[in-house]
């Protein structure tokens, strides 16, 4: 009997919360509807401006960073290629030195 009463209380509390939530949502919708109906709209409302300067500056900064990263990657690629070329040259020099050393005994 106690378990049944606990279940009934939980069920009723849940139903009450659902009812309160629906009521709150309905009141909020009515309030928003009244605000829209009471609002006066003008042809050139000043609130319709878009801050383009900030957006353009941000876009230019991103493009500049992108170019900088491309240049950095290109520079790194050139450095790696130079190191590879030096390695080949040093290997050839090392081989020639070993050949000369072997000839001399």
C-alpha positions as CSV (number, residue, x, y, z in Angstrom):
1,X,0.0,0.0,0.0
2,X,2.9,2.4,0.8
3,X,4.6,1.6,-2.5
4,X,1.4,2.3,-4.3
5,X,1.1,5.6,-2.6
6,X,4.7,6.5,-3.4
7,X,4.1,5.6,-7.0
8,X,0.9,7.7,-7.1
9,X,2.7,10.7,-5.5
10,X,5.5,10.5,-8.1
11,X,3.0,10.2,-10.9
12,X,1.1,13.2,-9.7
13,X,4.3,15.2,-9.2
14,X,5.3,14.4,-12.8
15,X,1.9,15.4,-14.1
16,X,2.1,18.6,-12.2
17,X,5.5,19.5,-13.5
18,X,4.4,18.7,-17.1
19,X,1.3,20.9,-16.6
20,X,3.4,23.8,-15.1
21,X,5.9,23.5,-18.0
22,X,3.1,23.6,-20.6
23,X,1.6,26.6,-18.8
24,X,4.9,28.4,-18.7
25,X,5.5,27.8,-22.4
26,X,2.0,29.0,-23.3
27,X,2.5,32.2,-21.2
28,X,5.8,32.8,-22.8
29,X,4.4,32.4,-26.3
30,X,1.5,34.8,-25.4
31,X,4.0,37.4,-24.1
32,X,6.1,37.2,-27.2
33,X,3.0,37.5,-29.4
34,X,1.9,40.6,-27.5
35,X,5.4,42.1,-27.8
36,X,5.3,41.5,-31.6
37,X,1.8,43.0,-32.0
38,X,2.8,46.0,-29.9
39,X,6.0,46.7,-31.7
40,X,6.0,49.3,-34.4
41,X,8.2,48.7,-37.4
42,X,9.8,51.4,-39.5
43,X,11.1,51.2,-43.0
44,X,14.7,51.9,-42.1
45,X,15.2,50.6,-38.6
46,X,18.7,51.4,-37.4
47,X,18.9,47.9,-35.8
48,X,19.3,46.3,-39.2
49,X,22.9,47.4,-39.8
50,X,25.5,44.7,-40.2
51,X,29.0,45.3,-38.9
52,X,30.8,44.6,-42.2
53,X,34.0,46.3,-41.3
54,X,34.8,43.9,-38.5
55,X,33.9,40.9,-40.6
56,X,36.0,42.1,-43.5
57,X,39.0,42.8,-41.2
58,X,38.6,39.3,-39.7
59,X,38.4,37.7,-43.2
60,X,41.6,39.7,-44.3
61,X,43.4,38.5,-41.2
62,X,42.5,34.9,-41.9
63,X,43.6,35.2,-45.5
64,X,46.9,36.8,-44.3
65,X,47.4,34.0,-41.9
66,X,46.7,31.5,-44.6
67,X,49.2,33.1,-46.9
68,X,51.8,33.1,-44.1
69,X,51.3,29.4,-43.4
70,X,51.6,28.6,-47.2
71,X,54.9,30.6,-47.3
72,X,56.1,28.8,-44.1
73,X,55.3,25.4,-45.6
74,X,57.0,26.4,-48.9
75,X,60.1,27.6,-47.0
76,X,60.2,24.3,-45.0
77,X,59.9,22.3,-48.2
78,X,62.8,24.2,-49.8
79,X,65.0,23.7,-46.7
80,X,64.3,20.0,-46.7
81,X,65.2,19.8,-50.4
82,X,68.4,21.7,-49.8
83,X,69.3,19.3,-47.0
84,X,68.6,16.3,-49.2
85,X,70.9,17.8,-51.9
86,X,73.6,18.4,-49.4
87,X,73.3,14.8,-48.2
88,X,73.7,13.4,-51.7
89,X,76.8,15.7,-52.2
90,X,78.3,14.7,-48.8
91,X,77.7,11.0,-49.6
92,X,79.5,11.4,-52.9
93,X,82.4,13.2,-51.2
94,X,82.6,10.6,-48.5
95,X,82.8,7.8,-51.1
96,X,85.5,9.6,-52.9
97,X,87.5,10.1,-49.7
98,X,87.1,6.4,-48.9
99,X,88.3,5.5,-52.4
100,X,91.4,7.7,-52.1
101,X,92.1,6.3,-48.6
102,X,91.8,2.8,-50.0
103,X,94.2,3.6,-52.9
104,X,96.8,5.1,-50.6
105,X,96.5,2.1,-48.3
